[in-house]
Structure formats: structure tokens, C-alpha cells
Amino acid sequence: MHFSATTLVAAVASLGAVVTAQDKFTYGTPNANLAGVVGANKNGPTNPDTPKLGTAINQTSMARLVSVNSIDDWCTFGPPTENATIADSEAITVAYCTKARNNARVIPDGTITGAHFVKTPLYVQVMALGDFTKIGFAPGDMGGELDPHGATNMGNPIGGNVTSNVSGKDVFYEEWMNFVAANEICIRVCIAATSQVSTAEECLHTLDEMGCNFVMPGNYADNVFDTCDGDAAYPPGDFVLPGGGTSTFVQYFSSVYTNTANGDVQTFVNGSPDEVTPTAAYSTPATSNCQTTSTISNGIASLVSGSSSSSSSLSKTKSSGSSASTGSNGSSSSSSSSSSSSGGSSGASALTVSVFTLVGGLFAGAFLF
């Protein structure tokens, strides 16, 4: 049922009173063998057949195979040319990795100023801050979202694939999402599903204007590099209501595109234009067993000149964090929200931000119950 803004505000205001009792997502037993976990998409023609470390450094590579393995071994998609916006290049973005791997481009040392790797039973996730103009982003670019679907279901980027070895072996995964901007990057790879939540739900790809903190809540502190275990977050956009029901935010947008298969011009509409938009996720999942690292670097002092700027210096950014459990304390480059949580707390303050924003009705969106 689609409720009015007045009804919505009342419902979410009531939700604020019980959010602390609903801070942990319960989702059943994770299973890496369920449908939708292991990738079925064809590996892109510019990609190597399998992920591999130690491949040649090529800063003009068009490979689109991303791997997310650890705090110092992960990749992201980024522009293939310098000073580019994601809006203009999302379909042709390429892989950039912290190490020389996958025939991809290498992220120069000094680019990343903070990074957080979290492994949960349902997904692995990286949240990173830095100066990503060094890998082609236009200064100030608010960025966008990349995923294995895209408007034509051919992927953004087309032929992009993602792997992880957190299971003990390299696996191509079906569902993933990568939010990128000039100063912030986050990526989630869904590694398991349950009878209650699918990988498509936990790696939801339709909230591309909401930003990292909303879609992938967690620790976005700069000048810290750490690895943590974590609880799985609620699926992006889900809000738990009093009595146990769930409301799901649906971002409104529409577009017109040409179907490459038959040439037909088609219109895609998502959500509704007459509702308001929250600015923070329902909660920030708790983390534990965090281990800090002083910095991450590949030691490549001089990268091959190509489509991204190279760095000849090795940054030695020191962390100021500890091994305590951590919540979110940053803000998304493509969202006006910010949330803060620590330890096992779940972001009652984040929901308070949502309630005030909902009352104000400052943004266009949809909230479906």
C-alpha cells in the first residue's frame, strides 16, 4: 500500500521509539550454495579468465574484473579516462586495484587515505576515502553506482565481474554494488543468501542516488585502515516498523533508453515522485574483532603513464584507530546524510535524522509499505 507523506511521517515517528530494540538484522542460516550466490553472468571480453595476482601493470587496461579479498587486496571500478564523471562513463568504467592483479590498472600509493574491510555472514564490504582524482575521477564528482545489471541488464560497466576469495577460493559472485565518487568509494559483494534474504536484496542496486552511508552503512573514518568482522546490515532501504513489519524505501527515477536487442525506445520508471526520502539507513551494524593496519600500499613507486595519474611517493598514512568495534562516522559524497554509531548500537540517531528529513519533505522519493 502506498501511504501519504502525513501517514508516512507518523509511521516513521513511531518507529523512532523502538529502533534500539530492533538494531540487529536476523536473517536465518547463510548458505553459499543457494541460487543467486555464484555468478552466472558471462565474464567480460576484456577480463582475464580467472583473478590473478602479479599481472603486468597497465594503466590503460580496459579489464573489468574486480576482486574484493582483504584490506590491502581489493579493487573498484573507475573512469577509463582522466577528469571524467561517472555519469558519463559508468558503462565503460574499468577495474582499479590496490595490487597488480587481474590485468587491471593499479591504484597509486597515496590515493587511499582511509579504508575499512568488513566480513559478514552475507557479504564482504570495503569503505574507503581518498583522492580518487588520481584514478581518473573529475574533482568534485559526486559519482554514482555500478552493479551487474544496468539499464539494459548488461551490467554497469558492461562486462564487469566481481570475485572474492574470503571463502578460501576465488569465486565469481552474482550480486555486488559499487558506489564511487571523487573522494569516497564503497563496494559490497554478496557471498551468501538465506531462506529469508536473497543476494539481490542484500546487494540492492536501485538506490544509486543515496550514497555509501545509506546503502552500505559502516565506518567511514578517514586516516584509519582496519579489518573487522561484522553483523549483516538490513537490506538497503528497509526500515523495521512497530509490530515487526518492514517498510522499504524505493528511490524515484525515470529514464528512456534504446533496447540494443531490437532498437525499441523504452521507458523505465522506479518508485513514485510524490513521496519523501530518508537520509540515513535504519541502522549501522555492529563490528567486532577489528585489527588496524598503519596503511595499505603496493610499493610501486612509479606507475606506467596512462589514463590515470601516477604517484611516485609511497604514502605512509598512520592510523589513529583501535581494535574496538566501530560504527559509521562519515558521510556519503552523493548523499547529504551522515550517521554515527559505535559498538553494537544501531543508529537511533540515524533514524532521528530520517524522521526530521521526512517531516521536512525536502527530497523527492517513494516509501512503500
Secondary structure as GFF3:
##gff-version 3
##sequence-region A 1 369
A	DSSP	alpha_helix	5	16	.	.	.	ID=ss1
A	DSSP	three_ten_helix	19	22	.	.	.	ID=ss2
A	DSSP	beta_strand	65	70	.	.	.	ID=ss3
A	DSSP	beta_strand	73	78	.	.	.	ID=ss4
A	DSSP	alpha_helix	86	89	.	.	.	ID=ss5
A	DSSP	three_ten_helix	90	92	.	.	.	ID=ss6
A	DSSP	beta_strand	94	97	.	.	.	ID=ss7
A	DSSP	beta_strand	105	106	.	.	.	ID=ss8
A	DSSP	beta_strand	112	119	.	.	.	ID=ss9
A	DSSP	beta_strand	123	130	.	.	.	ID=ss10
A	DSSP	three_ten_helix	132	135	.	.	.	ID=ss11
A	DSSP	beta_strand	144	146	.	.	.	ID=ss12
A	DSSP	beta_strand	161	164	.	.	.	ID=ss13
A	DSSP	beta_strand	171	172	.	.	.	ID=ss14
A	DSSP	beta_strand	176	180	.	.	.	ID=ss15
A	DSSP	beta_strand	184	190	.	.	.	ID=ss16
A	DSSP	alpha_helix	199	202	.	.	.	ID=ss17
A	DSSP	alpha_helix	212	215	.	.	.	ID=ss18
A	DSSP	beta_strand	225	230	.	.	.	ID=ss19
A	DSSP	beta_strand	238	240	.	.	.	ID=ss20
A	DSSP	beta_strand	246	250	.	.	.	ID=ss21
A	DSSP	beta_strand	253	258	.	.	.	ID=ss22
A	DSSP	beta_strand	265	270	.	.	.	ID=ss23
A	DSSP	beta_strand	287	293	.	.	.	ID=ss24
A	DSSP	alpha_helix	348	360	.	.	.	ID=ss25
A	DSSP	beta_strand	366	368	.	.	.	ID=ss26
###
